[in-house]
């Protein structure tokens, strides 16, 4: 996730917390997909609504949203790097 986000966005702050262990027994966890909490600040988010910021993140992560990630909690903010 880190590599893909850095490749797509100009990031000032990035924190990814794997919370999969908190979801043991959950449907997504049974399939081996992870639950993550993402805090990210990037220039590209300047002036955008949260929905568009989230779309940029999903676009950067691409197929990982189907193959590796079951749930992604996003806290996105704009920055001037």
C-alpha positions as CSV (number, residue, x, y, z in Angstrom):
1,X,0.0,0.0,0.0
2,X,2.8,2.4,0.9
3,X,4.6,2.0,-2.4
4,X,1.4,2.5,-4.5
5,X,0.3,5.6,-2.5
6,X,3.7,7.2,-2.8
7,X,3.8,6.5,-6.5
8,X,0.5,8.2,-7.1
9,X,0.4,11.0,-4.6
10,X,2.7,13.7,-3.1
11,X,2.4,12.6,0.5
12,X,3.4,14.6,3.5
13,X,1.9,12.2,6.1
14,X,1.1,8.5,5.8
15,X,0.2,6.1,8.5
16,X,-1.2,2.7,7.8
17,X,-2.4,0.6,10.8
18,X,-3.2,-3.0,10.3
19,X,-6.3,-3.7,12.4
20,X,-7.0,-7.2,11.0
21,X,-6.5,-8.8,14.4
22,X,-9.5,-6.9,15.7
23,X,-11.7,-8.6,13.1
24,X,-10.9,-12.3,13.7
25,X,-13.8,-14.4,12.5
26,X,-15.2,-11.6,10.3
27,X,-16.1,-12.6,6.8
28,X,-13.3,-10.5,5.2
29,X,-10.7,-11.9,7.7
30,X,-11.8,-15.5,6.9
31,X,-10.9,-14.8,3.3
32,X,-7.4,-13.5,4.3
33,X,-8.2,-9.9,3.4
34,X,-7.0,-7.1,5.8
35,X,-8.7,-4.4,7.8
36,X,-6.7,-1.1,7.8
37,X,-6.8,2.4,9.2
38,X,-5.2,4.9,6.8
39,X,-4.2,8.5,7.7
40,X,-2.9,10.4,4.8
41,X,-2.1,14.0,3.9
42,X,-1.3,14.8,0.2
43,X,-1.1,17.9,-2.1
44,X,-3.5,16.3,-4.5
45,X,-6.3,16.6,-2.0
46,X,-6.1,20.4,-1.9
47,X,-9.6,21.8,-2.5
48,X,-11.2,18.4,-3.0
49,X,-14.2,16.9,-1.3
50,X,-13.6,13.8,0.9
51,X,-15.3,11.6,-1.7
52,X,-12.8,12.6,-4.4
53,X,-9.9,12.1,-2.0
54,X,-11.1,8.6,-1.3
55,X,-11.5,7.9,-5.0
56,X,-7.9,9.0,-5.6
57,X,-6.7,6.6,-2.9
58,X,-8.8,3.7,-4.3
59,X,-7.4,4.4,-7.7
60,X,-3.8,4.4,-6.4
61,X,-4.4,1.1,-4.5
62,X,-6.1,-0.5,-7.6
63,X,-6.6,-4.2,-7.4
64,X,-5.4,-4.4,-3.8
65,X,-9.0,-3.3,-2.9
66,X,-10.1,-6.7,-4.2
67,X,-7.1,-8.9,-3.4
68,X,-5.7,-7.6,-0.1
69,X,-8.0,-5.2,1.5
70,X,-11.4,-6.0,3.0
71,X,-12.0,-2.7,4.9
72,X,-10.2,0.6,4.7
73,X,-11.0,3.4,7.1
74,X,-9.6,6.6,5.6
75,X,-8.7,9.9,7.2
76,X,-7.5,12.1,4.4
77,X,-6.4,15.7,4.5
78,X,-4.8,18.2,2.2
79,X,-1.3,19.5,2.6
80,X,1.3,21.7,1.0
81,X,4.5,19.7,0.8
